[in-house]
Amino acid sequence: MKIILAGAGAFGAKHLDAIQAIGNVEVVSLVGGNLQRTRELAKKYGIGHVTTGLSEALNRPGVEAAILATPTPLHAAQAIACLKAGKHVQVEIPLADRWSEAQAVADLQQQTGLTCMVGHTRRFNPSHQWIHRRIAKGELAIQQMDVQTYFFRRTNINALGQPRSWTDHLLWHHAAHTVDLFTYQTGSSVTIAHAVQGPIHPTLGIAMDMSIQLKSASGAICTLSLSFNNEGPLGTFFRYICDHGTYIARYDDLIDGKEQKIDVSHIDVSMNGIELQDREFFRAIQEHREPNASVAQVLPCYRTLAELERQLLAQD
């Protein structure tokens, strides 16, 4: 399969690592905003063509699909461009930072019938898969999810500590992981959603701290705390409080409530959530089926985020 990858930053490299591990997929063009940096990354992975233009990459011979690991404000428009060009597309989380744009991508996917998947990686992490499979078997039911998403980013930097040309967002990006995972794991829609946020940063123009509460139709509740101010342990930590046991997921790793490690190495062919996500994308294209984390499946998450944003704007 010939694909293109847009995004020469930290997550673009993660996808390139995943593609190398998967095999039988060729990246025929790498798209980036900085041509020199894009060339350097392309050389590292043996990619022969680089460009700053998405349309140029999409027009390369034999291209079937695209992976977008570009800045959040570009996601929806670029996903639409890929679909209009007749290409399957996987767009990194978040799908969009506005409800109208998320809806527009979903509408176009329905019209074209092409595969459109969103990078909701938590659905694929072996730790969360282990929980999901036990729920599906009727062995567990979630009572509460308690989630902490903590970073230390008081200036506009990316995951590598480099200056960023756009501004990240706790709600539309980082909360999207948990809002979607909550509905995925409980198997029911969000019926109640509330949010409050701390002061707006004077130069970044975003809240640096946020708290979200959710309730699902199943009766389960979720408490999500997010911060760009946290100088302690960084990352996202999920505590599942279930009717039978408590479990804590730290990305691909899982422990129980007594800090005993749970072996999840047998859950899938890899312990890398990004690789498993990409494998699902390629398989769905080959098998002509809807992928897990399709745009249709994750759209309710973005509807909830839009409602939370409405509440936060009203509070200001």
PyMOL commands that set and color helices and strands:
alter all, ss='L'
color gray80, all
select helices_A, chain A and resi 10-22+35-45+54-58+72-84+99-112+121-123+126-136+170-186+273-287+295-315
alter helices_A, ss='H'
color red, helices_A
select strands_A, chain A and resi 2-6+26-31+50-51+65-68+88-92+116-119+142-150+190-197+209-216+221-227+235-242+246-250+253-256
alter strands_A, ss='S'
color yellow, strands_A
deselect
rebuild
show_as cartoon
